[in-house]
Amino acid sequence: MRVVMDEFDNFFLPYWKIINKFKILNIKTKNGKEISHKDLRKAISVMIKKHPTCRWRSEKIRSKRYYILFEGYLWLVYVYFQSEKKQIDADIDFFKMRIEVYEEFLKVNSKPLWNEDLCFSDLENYFHRKKDTIHRAMVKMSKENLGNTFTYYDNDKMVVSKEGIEWLCKNCFKQKYLELLEEYKMELTEKYIEAGYAYDEFCGMN
């Protein structure tokens, strides 16, 4: 039974095993303290709130325990409990890394995240930010990219090129960039599942 459980560790982990792994890896809180069960629960709460589509935590059906997919465990290590980067930057780097893993495994070409130009008037809904905030970002883009034309006019309407949308996502509206990366990562995940591989399958443990 122990051998089987150790094999399960490659797919999902209970909370106590995650805490034990953190101790072995000397991963601590930002205050330099050992990670407690309370710290872990808080981290997982943030993880679920930020990335619900990833399905990294099991549901409680049969067991009184929650289990975390190994991919979710990696998020805790490389995003939540790291201290070298801002969390949004670490989050973006994590999803880029996971996308590369899936693309290589599935032998698929990278998918462009920005495919069309957008009217300035549509950016408020696209970024979920106020027009004044978007305007300031546009000014920043113009100042930092002298000589590059990211905007043009069509029937008296300002249009931002897809290259401009990419720049804005990567430099001003990183939350949108993260959302696009997560959406694409989950597209690859579904292809991974369709190919017959296990993802959010907890083997009846939950």
Residue frames as a rotation matrix with the C-alpha (Angstrom) as fourth column:
MET 1
0.571 0.821 0.000 0.00
0.821 -0.571 0.000 0.00
0.000 0.000 -1.000 0.00
ARG 2
0.359 -0.526 -0.771 2.91
0.220 -0.755 0.617 2.33
-0.907 -0.391 -0.156 0.80
VAL 3
-0.675 -0.632 0.380 4.32
0.480 0.015 0.877 1.84
-0.560 0.775 0.293 -2.70
VAL 4
-0.105 0.744 0.660 0.96
0.957 -0.105 0.271 2.76
0.270 0.660 -0.701 -4.22
MET 5
0.756 0.407 -0.512 0.65
0.580 -0.780 0.237 5.84
-0.303 -0.476 -0.825 -2.02
ASP 6
-0.103 -0.877 -0.470 4.17
0.227 -0.481 0.847 6.95
-0.968 -0.019 0.249 -2.97
GLU 7
-0.679 -0.064 0.731 3.16
0.728 0.065 0.682 6.66
-0.091 0.996 0.003 -6.62
PHE 8
0.412 0.902 0.131 0.12
0.898 -0.426 0.109 8.83
0.154 0.073 -0.985 -5.90
ASP 9
0.284 -0.366 -0.886 2.51
0.484 -0.743 0.462 11.51
-0.828 -0.560 -0.034 -4.61
ASN 10
-0.783 -0.580 0.227 3.48
0.457 -0.287 0.842 12.17
-0.423 0.763 0.489 -8.23
PHE 11
-0.470 0.705 0.531 -0.12
0.621 -0.164 0.767 13.17
0.628 0.690 -0.360 -8.93
PHE 12
0.345 0.608 0.715 -1.59
-0.192 -0.700 0.688 14.60
0.919 -0.374 -0.125 -5.74
LEU 13
-0.656 -0.658 -0.369 -0.68
0.328 0.192 -0.925 15.22
0.680 -0.728 0.090 -2.11
PRO 14
0.521 0.734 -0.436 -2.51
0.752 -0.153 0.641 15.64
0.404 -0.662 -0.631 1.20
TYR 15
0.809 -0.146 0.570 -1.74
-0.232 -0.969 0.082 18.77
0.540 -0.198 -0.818 3.18
TRP 16
0.825 -0.488 0.285 0.52
-0.256 0.127 0.958 17.06
-0.504 -0.864 -0.020 5.71
LYS 17
0.404 -0.705 0.583 2.78
0.813 0.569 0.125 15.69
-0.420 0.424 0.803 2.99
ILE 18
0.556 -0.175 0.813 3.07
0.470 -0.740 -0.481 19.13
0.686 0.649 -0.329 1.44
ILE 19
0.868 -0.220 0.444 4.17
-0.470 -0.649 0.598 20.56
0.157 -0.728 -0.667 4.79
ASN 20
0.650 -0.656 0.384 6.72
0.193 0.631 0.751 17.74
-0.735 -0.413 0.537 5.15
LYS 21
0.392 -0.494 0.777 8.09
0.913 0.107 -0.393 18.47
0.110 0.863 0.493 1.68
PHE 22
0.744 -0.086 0.662 8.39
-0.008 -0.993 -0.120 22.15
0.668 0.085 -0.740 2.56
LYS 23
0.844 -0.448 0.295 10.44
-0.360 -0.066 0.930 21.21
-0.397 -0.892 -0.217 5.63
ILE 24
0.453 -0.684 0.572 12.76
0.655 0.690 0.307 19.03
-0.605 0.236 0.761 3.57
LEU 25
0.245 -0.300 0.922 13.19
0.864 -0.365 -0.348 21.79
0.441 0.882 0.170 0.96
ASN 26
-0.501 -0.400 -0.768 13.58
0.787 -0.580 -0.211 24.43
-0.361 -0.710 0.605 3.72
ILE 27
-0.488 0.467 0.737 10.73
0.366 -0.657 0.659 26.46
0.792 0.592 0.150 2.25
LYS 28
-0.581 0.206 -0.787 9.50
0.774 -0.160 -0.613 28.96
-0.252 -0.965 -0.067 4.81
THR 29
0.596 0.803 -0.023 7.14
0.782 -0.586 -0.211 31.89
-0.183 0.107 -0.977 5.19
LYS 30
0.431 -0.406 0.806 8.23
0.348 -0.749 -0.564 35.39
0.833 0.523 -0.181 4.24
ASN 31
0.703 -0.156 0.694 9.00
-0.644 -0.554 0.528 35.89
0.302 -0.818 -0.490 7.94
GLY 32
-0.275 -0.921 -0.277 11.41
-0.722 0.388 -0.572 32.97
0.635 0.043 -0.772 7.88
LYS 33
-0.275 0.258 0.926 9.20
-0.814 0.450 -0.367 30.67
-0.511 -0.855 0.087 9.94
GLU 34
-0.968 -0.002 0.249 8.29
0.093 0.924 0.370 27.07
-0.231 0.381 -0.895 9.23
ILE 35
-0.601 0.783 -0.160 5.07
-0.599 -0.309 0.739 26.77
0.529 0.540 0.655 7.28
SER 36
-0.773 0.413 0.482 2.20
-0.297 0.435 -0.850 25.71
-0.560 -0.800 -0.214 9.52
HIS 37
-0.579 0.670 0.464 -1.03
0.787 0.608 0.104 23.98
-0.212 0.426 -0.880 8.57
LYS 38
0.365 0.711 -0.601 -2.74
0.527 -0.690 -0.495 27.37
-0.767 -0.136 -0.627 8.94
ASP 39
-0.227 -0.551 -0.803 -0.23
-0.439 -0.678 0.589 29.00
-0.869 0.486 -0.088 6.58
LEU 40
-0.954 -0.159 0.254 -0.82
0.114 0.592 0.798 26.26
-0.277 0.790 -0.546 4.03
ARG 41
-0.161 0.973 0.165 -4.60
0.903 0.212 -0.373 26.55
-0.399 0.089 -0.913 4.24
LYS 42
0.353 0.228 -0.907 -4.33
0.038 -0.972 -0.230 30.30
-0.935 0.047 -0.352 3.64
ALA 43
-0.595 -0.674 -0.438 -2.03
-0.454 -0.168 0.875 29.73
-0.664 0.719 -0.206 0.66
ILE 44
-0.840 0.325 0.434 -4.39
0.514 0.735 0.442 27.17
-0.175 0.595 -0.785 -0.85
SER 45
0.180 0.923 -0.339 -7.32
0.692 -0.364 -0.623 29.53
-0.699 -0.123 -0.705 -0.32
VAL 46
0.078 -0.260 -0.962 -5.46
-0.443 -0.874 0.200 32.17
-0.893 0.411 -0.184 -2.34
MET 47
-0.877 -0.475 0.076 -4.57
-0.187 0.481 0.856 29.56
-0.444 0.737 -0.511 -4.96
ILE 48
-0.460 0.789 0.408 -8.19
0.825 0.549 -0.131 28.50
-0.327 0.276 -0.904 -5.41
LYS 49
0.392 0.621 -0.679 -9.40
0.356 -0.783 -0.510 32.10
-0.848 -0.042 -0.528 -5.55
LYS 50
-0.086 -0.535 -0.840 -6.82
-0.587 -0.654 0.477 33.12
-0.805 0.534 -0.258 -8.14
HIS 51
-0.676 -0.307 -0.670 -6.92
-0.732 0.382 0.564 29.98
0.083 0.872 -0.483 -10.30
PRO 52
-0.078 0.731 0.678 -10.26
-0.618 0.498 -0.608 28.17
-0.782 -0.466 0.413 -9.91
THR 53
0.675 0.398 -0.621 -10.23
-0.737 0.321 -0.595 26.86
-0.037 0.859 0.510 -13.49
CYS 54
-0.236 -0.889 -0.393 -7.06
-0.845 0.387 -0.369 24.85
0.480 0.245 -0.842 -12.81
ARG 55
0.727 0.658 -0.196 -8.92
-0.471 0.686 0.555 22.43
0.500 -0.311 0.808 -10.50
TRP 56
-0.224 -0.964 -0.141 -5.86
-0.426 0.227 -0.876 21.92
0.876 -0.136 -0.462 -8.32
ARG 57
-0.774 -0.005 0.633 -7.76
-0.617 0.225 -0.754 20.92
-0.139 -0.974 -0.177 -5.18
SER 58
-0.812 0.494 -0.311 -9.99
0.339 0.832 0.439 17.90
0.476 0.251 -0.843 -4.79
GLU 59
-0.041 0.862 0.506 -13.55
-0.681 -0.394 0.617 18.01
0.731 -0.319 0.603 -3.58
LYS 60
-0.823 -0.135 0.552 -14.45
-0.532 0.524 -0.665 16.36
-0.199 -0.841 -0.503 -0.29
ILE 61
-0.010 0.822 -0.570 -16.66
-0.749 0.372 0.548 13.41
0.662 0.432 0.612 -1.22
ARG 62
0.606 0.180 -0.775 -15.60
0.217 0.900 0.379 10.31
0.766 -0.397 0.506 0.66
SER 63
-0.181 -0.816 -0.549 -12.58
0.862 0.137 -0.488 11.57
0.473 -0.562 0.679 2.54
LYS 64
0.762 0.338 -0.553 -12.38
0.596 -0.700 0.394 14.27
-0.253 -0.630 -0.734 5.20
ARG 65
-0.120 -0.919 -0.377 -9.18
0.415 -0.391 0.822 15.42
-0.902 -0.058 0.428 3.54
TYR 66
0.876 0.143 -0.461 -8.48
-0.342 -0.489 -0.802 17.69
-0.341 0.860 -0.380 0.63
TYR 67
0.214 -0.837 0.504 -5.81
0.704 0.490 0.515 16.67
-0.678 0.244 0.694 -1.86
ILE 68
0.498 -0.158 -0.852 -3.73
-0.435 -0.896 -0.088 19.01
-0.750 0.415 -0.515 -4.01
LEU 69
0.958 -0.184 0.220 -2.63
0.284 0.492 -0.823 18.13
0.044 0.851 0.523 -7.52
PHE 70
0.186 -0.974 -0.132 1.13
0.871 0.101 0.481 18.05
-0.454 -0.204 0.867 -7.95
GLU 71
-0.228 -0.206 0.952 0.82
0.750 -0.661 0.037 20.99
0.621 0.722 0.305 -10.35
GLY 72
0.715 0.537 0.448 -0.88
0.085 -0.703 0.706 22.95
0.694 -0.467 -0.548 -7.56
TYR 73
0.753 -0.545 -0.368 1.93
0.537 0.186 0.823 21.96
-0.380 -0.818 0.433 -5.20
LEU 74
-0.203 -0.858 0.471 4.41
0.979 -0.185 0.085 23.37
0.014 0.478 0.878 -7.70
TRP 75
0.203 0.358 0.912 2.43
0.370 -0.890 0.267 26.63
0.907 0.283 -0.313 -7.76
LEU 76
0.979 0.160 -0.124 2.75
0.163 -0.261 0.952 26.86
0.120 -0.952 -0.282 -3.99
VAL 77
0.352 -0.929 -0.119 6.51
0.780 0.221 0.585 26.36
-0.517 -0.299 0.802 -4.25
TYR 78
-0.459 -0.677 0.576 7.28
0.888 -0.325 0.325 28.62
-0.033 0.661 0.750 -7.21
VAL 79
-0.179 0.461 0.869 4.65
0.342 -0.799 0.494 31.32
0.923 0.386 -0.014 -6.72
TYR 80
0.725 0.660 0.198 3.12
0.083 -0.369 0.926 31.67
0.684 -0.655 -0.323 -3.27
PHE 81
0.912 -0.342 -0.224 6.02
0.277 0.113 0.954 30.79
-0.301 -0.933 0.198 -1.00
GLN 82
0.043 -0.915 0.400 8.82
0.966 -0.063 -0.250 32.26
0.254 0.398 0.882 -3.10
SER 83
0.591 0.135 -0.795 10.25
0.534 -0.804 0.261 35.68
-0.604 -0.579 -0.547 -2.21
GLU 84
-0.462 -0.883 0.084 12.49
0.621 -0.254 0.741 36.60
-0.633 0.395 0.666 -5.14
LYS 85
-0.863 0.216 0.457 9.80
0.322 -0.463 0.826 38.09
0.390 0.860 0.330 -7.39
LYS 86
-0.577 0.808 0.121 6.53
-0.780 -0.502 -0.373 39.93
-0.241 -0.310 0.920 -7.12
GLN 87
-0.395 0.440 0.807 3.77
-0.030 0.871 -0.490 37.34
-0.918 -0.218 -0.331 -6.94
ILE 88
0.674 0.684 -0.277 2.16
-0.285 -0.106 -0.953 38.43
-0.681 0.721 0.123 -10.22
ASP 89
0.216 -0.687 -0.694 5.51
-0.972 -0.085 -0.219 38.04
0.092 0.722 -0.686 -12.02
ALA 90
-0.742 -0.458 0.490 6.13
-0.551 0.833 -0.055 34.66
-0.382 -0.311 -0.870 -10.41
ASP 91
0.062 0.875 0.479 2.59
-0.069 0.483 -0.873 33.61
-0.996 0.021 0.090 -11.39
ILE 92
0.720 0.166 -0.674 3.17
-0.630 -0.249 -0.735 34.62
-0.290 0.954 -0.074 -15.00
ASP 93
-0.255 -0.906 -0.339 6.52
-0.957 0.286 -0.044 32.82
0.137 0.313 -0.940 -15.14
PHE 94
-0.574 0.090 0.814 4.93
-0.345 0.875 -0.340 29.71
-0.742 -0.476 -0.471 -13.63
PHE 95
0.481 0.842 0.244 2.19
-0.072 0.316 -0.946 29.50
-0.874 0.438 0.212 -16.25
LYS 96
0.519 -0.405 -0.753 4.69
-0.855 -0.220 -0.470 30.15
0.025 0.887 -0.460 -19.04
MET 97
-0.582 -0.782 0.222 6.76
-0.801 0.598 0.006 27.28
-0.137 -0.174 -0.975 -17.68
ARG 98
-0.299 0.554 0.777 3.75
-0.094 0.793 -0.601 24.95
-0.949 -0.253 -0.186 -17.46
ILE 99
0.715 0.547 -0.435 2.70
-0.440 -0.131 -0.888 25.87
-0.543 0.827 0.147 -20.99
GLU 100
0.027 -0.807 -0.590 6.15
-0.988 0.070 -0.140 24.93
0.154 0.586 -0.795 -22.27
VAL 101
-0.711 -0.265 0.652 5.93
-0.474 0.865 -0.164 21.58
-0.520 -0.425 -0.740 -20.47
TYR 102
0.169 0.878 0.448 2.52
-0.006 0.455 -0.890 20.79
-0.986 0.148 0.082 -21.99
GLU 103
0.679 0.075 -0.730 3.51
-0.680 -0.311 -0.664 21.96
-0.277 0.948 -0.160 -25.48
GLU 104
-0.360 -0.894 -0.269 6.63
-0.931 0.364 0.034 19.82
0.068 0.262 -0.963 -25.43
PHE 105
-0.643 0.156 0.750 4.76
-0.239 0.890 -0.389 16.80
-0.728 -0.430 -0.535 -24.09
LEU 106
0.327 0.905 0.272 1.89
0.120 0.245 -0.962 17.13
-0.937 0.347 -0.028 -26.58
LYS 107
-0.569 -0.649 0.505 4.22
0.622 0.062 0.780 18.07
-0.537 0.758 0.369 -29.47
VAL 108
0.498 0.763 0.413 2.17
0.867 -0.418 -0.273 21.15
-0.036 0.494 -0.869 -30.39
ASN 109
-0.440 -0.615 0.654 3.24
0.659 -0.716 -0.229 24.58
0.609 0.330 0.721 -31.60
SER 110
-0.752 0.111 -0.650 2.77
0.486 -0.573 -0.660 27.62
-0.446 -0.812 0.376 -29.42
LYS 111
0.116 0.880 0.460 -0.51
0.972 -0.196 0.130 29.45
0.204 0.432 -0.879 -29.80
PRO 112
-0.750 -0.339 0.567 -0.44
0.279 -0.941 -0.193 33.26
0.599 0.014 0.801 -30.18
LEU 113
-0.470 0.558 -0.684 -2.30
0.827 0.006 -0.563 34.96
-0.310 -0.830 -0.464 -27.35
TRP 114
-0.109 0.389 -0.915 -3.00
-0.091 -0.920 -0.381 38.13
-0.990 0.042 0.136 -29.29
ASN 115
-0.439 0.019 0.898 -4.72
0.744 0.569 0.351 37.70
-0.504 0.822 -0.264 -32.64
GLU 116
0.160 0.591 0.790 -6.53
0.899 -0.418 0.130 40.92
0.407 0.690 -0.599 -33.43
ASP 117
-0.860 -0.338 0.383 -6.34
0.227 -0.924 -0.307 44.67
0.458 -0.177 0.871 -33.20
LEU 118
-0.111 0.831 -0.544 -8.79
0.994 0.094 -0.058 46.35
0.003 -0.548 -0.837 -30.81
CYS 119
0.187 0.273 0.944 -10.50
0.293 -0.932 0.212 49.74
0.938 0.237 -0.254 -30.78
PHE 120
-0.819 -0.503 0.276 -9.48
-0.049 -0.418 -0.907 51.95
0.572 -0.756 0.317 -27.91
SER 121
-0.217 0.837 0.503 -13.13
-0.906 -0.365 0.216 52.08
0.364 -0.408 0.837 -26.87
ASP 122
0.625 0.457 -0.633 -13.11
-0.282 0.888 0.363 48.29
0.728 -0.048 0.684 -26.39
LEU 123
-0.318 -0.900 -0.299 -10.09
0.004 0.314 -0.949 48.23
0.948 -0.303 -0.096 -24.08
GLU 124
-0.372 0.250 0.894 -12.09
-0.892 -0.363 -0.270 49.12
0.257 -0.898 0.358 -20.98
ASN 125
0.698 0.689 0.194 -13.96
-0.714 0.691 0.117 45.81
-0.054 -0.220 0.974 -21.22
TYR 126
0.576 -0.542 -0.612 -10.91
-0.078 0.708 -0.701 43.88
0.814 0.452 0.366 -22.40
PHE 127
-0.486 -0.872 -0.055 -8.71
0.057 0.031 -0.998 44.89
0.872 -0.488 0.034 -19.46
HIS 128
0.400 0.722 -0.564 -11.54
0.727 0.125 0.675 45.50
0.558 -0.681 -0.475 -16.96
ARG 129
-0.439 -0.564 -0.699 -9.96
0.825 -0.561 -0.066 48.84
-0.355 -0.606 0.712 -16.12
LYS 130
0.497 0.651 -0.574 -11.18
0.421 -0.759 -0.496 52.43
-0.759 0.005 -0.651 -16.29
LYS 131
0.787 -0.125 0.604 -10.53
0.571 -0.225 -0.790 54.52
0.235 0.966 -0.106 -19.39
ASP 132
0.821 -0.508 0.261 -8.28
-0.549 -0.827 0.118 56.94
0.156 -0.240 -0.958 -17.49
THR 133
0.377 -0.683 0.626 -6.09
-0.336 0.529 0.779 54.05
-0.863 -0.504 -0.030 -16.40
ILE 134
0.468 -0.148 0.871 -5.94
0.727 0.625 -0.284 52.72
-0.502 0.766 0.400 -19.94
HIS 135
0.930 -0.114 0.350 -5.12
0.136 -0.776 -0.615 56.17
0.342 0.620 -0.706 -21.27
ARG 136
0.613 -0.746 0.261 -2.16
-0.722 -0.395 0.568 56.48
-0.321 -0.537 -0.781 -18.89
ALA 137
0.247 -0.498 0.831 -0.94
0.153 0.867 0.474 53.05
-0.957 0.010 0.291 -20.00
MET 138
0.717 0.073 0.693 -1.21
0.692 0.041 -0.720 54.15
-0.081 0.996 -0.021 -23.64
VAL 139
0.888 -0.432 0.158 0.87
-0.409 -0.899 -0.156 57.25
0.209 0.073 -0.975 -22.89
LYS 140
0.340 -0.777 0.530 3.50
-0.543 0.298 0.785 55.05
-0.768 -0.555 -0.321 -21.21
MET 141
0.403 -0.135 0.905 3.51
0.568 0.813 -0.132 52.72
-0.718 0.567 0.404 -24.20
SER 142
0.909 -0.017 0.417 4.03
0.345 -0.533 -0.773 55.64
0.235 0.846 -0.478 -26.57
LYS 143
0.735 -0.646 0.206 6.90
-0.678 -0.689 0.256 57.10
-0.024 -0.328 -0.944 -24.52
GLU 144
0.156 -0.700 0.697 8.71
-0.479 0.564 0.673 53.80
-0.864 -0.438 -0.247 -24.12
ASN 145
0.014 -0.101 0.995 8.33
0.667 0.742 0.066 52.73
-0.745 0.663 0.078 -27.75
LEU 146
0.260 0.017 -0.966 9.33
-0.421 -0.898 -0.129 55.76
-0.869 0.440 -0.226 -29.79
GLY 147
-0.555 -0.458 -0.695 9.30
-0.802 0.071 0.594 54.89
-0.223 0.886 -0.406 -33.46
ASN 148
-0.950 0.305 0.060 6.96
0.311 0.935 0.169 51.93
-0.005 0.179 -0.984 -33.03
THR 149
-0.608 0.794 0.026 3.44
-0.742 -0.579 0.338 52.54
0.284 0.186 0.941 -34.23
PHE 150
-0.957 0.288 -0.025 1.08
0.268 0.852 -0.449 50.54
-0.109 -0.436 -0.893 -32.06
THR 151
-0.124 0.955 -0.269 -1.98
0.376 -0.205 -0.904 52.64
-0.918 -0.213 -0.334 -32.91
TYR 152
-0.972 -0.049 0.230 -3.77
0.232 -0.374 0.898 53.83
0.042 0.926 0.375 -36.04
TYR 153
-0.493 0.839 -0.232 -7.10
-0.447 -0.473 -0.759 55.33
-0.746 -0.270 0.608 -36.97
ASP 154
-0.909 0.344 0.236 -9.93
0.404 0.584 0.704 53.59
0.104 0.736 -0.669 -38.78
ASN 155
-0.046 0.918 0.395 -13.06
0.577 -0.298 0.760 55.66
0.816 0.262 -0.516 -39.56
ASP 156
0.013 -0.072 0.997 -11.94
-0.440 -0.896 -0.059 58.22
0.898 -0.438 -0.043 -36.98
LYS 157
0.940 0.262 0.218 -11.62
-0.312 0.405 0.860 55.53
0.137 -0.876 0.462 -34.30
MET 158
-0.012 -0.985 0.174 -8.31
-0.992 -0.010 -0.127 54.85
0.127 -0.175 -0.976 -32.59
VAL 159
0.918 0.212 -0.335 -7.26
-0.215 0.976 0.029 51.22
0.333 0.046 0.942 -32.96
VAL 160
0.214 -0.858 0.467 -4.50
-0.879 0.040 0.475 49.49
-0.426 -0.513 -0.745 -31.03
SER 161
0.097 -0.252 -0.963 -2.58
-0.746 0.621 -0.238 46.82
0.658 0.742 -0.128 -32.93
LYS 162
0.889 0.222 -0.401 -2.30
0.023 0.852 0.523 43.30
0.458 -0.474 0.752 -31.54
GLU 163
-0.056 -0.974 -0.218 1.39
0.645 0.131 -0.753 44.07
0.762 -0.182 0.621 -30.88
GLY 164
-0.497 -0.040 0.867 0.28
-0.405 -0.873 -0.273 47.04
0.767 -0.487 0.417 -28.81
ILE 165
0.616 0.763 0.197 -2.23
-0.597 0.289 0.749 44.91
0.514 -0.579 0.633 -26.91
GLU 166
0.581 -0.497 -0.645 0.58
0.532 0.831 -0.161 42.46
0.616 -0.249 0.747 -26.16
TRP 167
-0.487 -0.811 0.323 2.81
0.302 -0.504 -0.809 45.27
0.819 -0.296 0.491 -24.88
LEU 168
-0.142 0.526 0.839 0.05
-0.732 -0.626 0.269 46.62
0.667 -0.576 0.474 -22.65
CYS 169
0.834 0.464 -0.300 -0.63
-0.196 0.756 0.624 43.15
0.516 -0.462 0.721 -21.23
LYS 170
0.394 -0.764 -0.511 3.01
0.706 0.608 -0.364 42.45
0.589 -0.217 0.779 -20.48
ASN 171
-0.595 -0.780 0.195 3.92
0.540 -0.568 -0.622 45.86
0.596 -0.265 0.758 -19.11
CYS 172
-0.745 0.355 0.565 0.80
-0.514 -0.845 -0.147 47.49
0.425 -0.399 0.812 -17.67
PHE 173
0.224 0.923 0.314 -2.01
-0.973 0.191 0.134 44.98
0.064 -0.335 0.940 -17.22
LYS 174
-0.693 -0.684 -0.230 -0.26
-0.664 0.729 -0.166 41.84
0.281 0.038 -0.959 -16.07
GLN 175
-0.452 0.610 0.651 -3.40
-0.365 0.540 -0.759 40.36
-0.814 -0.581 -0.021 -14.57
LYS 176
0.612 0.653 -0.446 -4.89
-0.654 0.099 -0.750 40.17
-0.446 0.751 0.488 -18.07
TYR 177
-0.051 -0.738 -0.672 -1.68
-0.890 0.339 -0.305 38.57
0.453 0.583 -0.675 -19.30
LEU 178
-0.833 -0.247 0.495 -1.95
-0.500 0.720 -0.481 35.98
-0.238 -0.648 -0.724 -16.53
GLU 179
0.073 0.951 0.300 -5.59
-0.452 0.300 -0.840 35.28
-0.889 -0.074 0.452 -17.41
LEU 180
0.580 0.097 -0.809 -4.65
-0.813 0.118 -0.570 34.65
0.040 0.988 0.147 -21.05
LEU 181
-0.477 -0.837 -0.270 -1.83
-0.770 0.546 -0.331 32.34
0.425 0.050 -0.904 -20.03
GLU 182
-0.667 0.284 0.688 -4.08
-0.419 0.621 -0.662 30.39
-0.616 -0.730 -0.296 -17.67
GLU 183
0.432 0.886 -0.169 -6.77
-0.613 0.151 -0.776 30.05
-0.662 0.438 0.608 -20.32
TYR 184
0.358 -0.383 -0.851 -4.24
-0.826 0.296 -0.480 28.69
0.436 0.875 -0.210 -22.80
LYS 185
-0.719 -0.644 0.260 -2.67
-0.684 0.593 -0.425 26.40
0.120 -0.483 -0.867 -20.19
MET 186
-0.302 0.691 0.657 -6.08
-0.400 0.534 -0.745 24.88
-0.866 -0.487 0.115 -19.50
GLU 187
0.617 0.419 -0.666 -6.68
-0.771 0.154 -0.618 24.40
-0.156 0.895 0.418 -23.24
LEU 188
-0.187 -0.790 -0.584 -3.49
-0.748 0.500 -0.436 22.36
0.636 0.355 -0.685 -23.32
THR 189
-0.747 -0.042 0.664 -4.54
-0.583 0.520 -0.624 20.54
-0.319 -0.853 -0.413 -20.14
GLU 190
0.306 0.933 0.191 -7.81
-0.608 0.346 -0.715 19.47
-0.733 0.103 0.672 -21.76
LYS 191
0.512 -0.213 -0.832 -5.87
-0.756 0.348 -0.554 18.14
0.408 0.913 0.017 -24.75
TYR 192
-0.622 -0.774 0.123 -3.65
-0.700 0.479 -0.529 16.28
0.351 -0.415 -0.840 -22.30
ILE 193
-0.402 0.580 0.709 -6.74
-0.537 0.478 -0.696 14.70
-0.742 -0.660 0.119 -20.71
GLU 194
0.614 0.674 -0.410 -8.24
-0.701 0.227 -0.677 13.87
-0.363 0.703 0.611 -24.11
ALA 195
0.062 -0.700 -0.712 -5.01
-0.795 0.397 -0.459 12.04
0.604 0.594 -0.531 -24.95
GLY 196
0.543 0.301 -0.784 -5.74
0.065 0.915 0.397 9.69
0.837 -0.267 0.477 -22.06
TYR 197
-0.541 -0.810 -0.227 -3.57
0.370 0.013 -0.929 11.14
0.755 -0.587 0.292 -19.32
ALA 198
0.260 0.634 -0.729 -4.76
0.933 0.030 0.359 11.79
0.249 -0.773 -0.583 -15.75
TYR 199
-0.446 -0.343 0.827 -5.08
0.106 -0.938 -0.331 15.32
0.889 -0.060 0.454 -14.47
ASP 200
-0.491 0.335 0.804 -7.72
-0.835 -0.445 -0.325 16.09
0.249 -0.831 0.498 -11.83
GLU 201
0.434 0.528 -0.730 -8.30
-0.273 0.849 0.451 12.42
0.858 0.003 0.513 -11.10
PHE 202
-0.121 -0.459 0.880 -7.89
-0.952 -0.197 -0.233 11.66
0.281 -0.866 -0.413 -7.41
CYS 203
-0.592 -0.263 -0.762 -8.33
-0.293 0.951 -0.100 7.89
0.751 0.164 -0.639 -7.74
GLY 204
0.285 0.841 -0.459 -11.31
0.245 0.399 0.884 7.75
0.927 -0.365 -0.092 -5.38
MET 205
-0.543 -0.595 -0.593 -9.20
0.722 0.030 -0.691 9.18
0.429 -0.803 0.413 -2.53
ASN 206
-0.924 0.203 0.323 -11.49
-0.291 -0.922 -0.254 12.18
0.247 -0.329 0.912 -2.12
